[in-house]
Amino acid sequence: MSKSPYLTAALQAAELAGDVIRHYYRRNVEIRVKADKSPVTEADVEAERAIRGLLESKFPDHGFFGEETGSRSMGADYVWLVDPIDGTKSFVREYPMFSTQIALLREGELVLGVSSAPVYGELVWAERGEGAWLGGERLSVSEIAAIPDATLSSGNLKSLARGPAWSRYGTLVGAVNRIRGYGDFLHYHLLAAGKIDAVLESDVNILDIAALAVVVEEAGGKFTDLSGRAVGFDTTTVLATNGLLHGPILEALQYG
């Protein structure tokens, strides 16, 4: 595939972040707790500084919104969205289910996504009109069209468990062929590669999912919240599917 200057820079930034993350992994790093009760480490902050430094040097007119270093120029035509370690709890518990997420907004539209899991060993990227890729392999979602034939992966279900949709989720779990909880970046990578058919989550934010939304959609899938709305800054839930299953699962959940 051809790579734009934006994608080339995002991949370079992900590589820099990966070097930082691998340096700190399994080093018993100090953990601080942020105001929202989520953990943060020196690795998170240094990785984001590396990403931000590269992107701002190449695109000084672009805005930036990062999990750890905050935002600037959010009204710019182009805004980078960055979570340096999505899955810090996994990072500090020393298992490799965490990733670096880098996305680009152009005039409010998500147009680029890089999802890098530097210890797990996967790097997935996508750009509007250019497909989704893992290494040299173009990714494509499955063609499973019926809920009884589908594999569903779920994660971050705390808020769903407290609401009226929980019983309908239970009914859905009983109806699918297989239920899994791969979580974080991995179930989106698997969905884009056609290895599972749907992902359902609650308790997320835009930085967790922006890049992955581009990946899934460029692989031929569909990515919304659990009410069927497009991803935006206020998104907290996800239904991502191969597209064929999107309507049936939304109907089964009747969320919201």
PyMOL commands that set and color helices and strands:
alter all, ss='L'
color gray80, all
select helices_A, chain A and resi 5-24+42-58+88-93+147-149+158-161+166-175+184-192+206-218+246-253
alter helices_A, ss='H'
color red, helices_A
select strands_A, chain A and resi 31-33+39-41+63-66+70-72+78-86+99-106+109-117+122-127+131-134+137-138+151-155+178-180+198-201+222-224+238-241
alter strands_A, ss='S'
color yellow, strands_A
deselect
rebuild
show_as cartoon
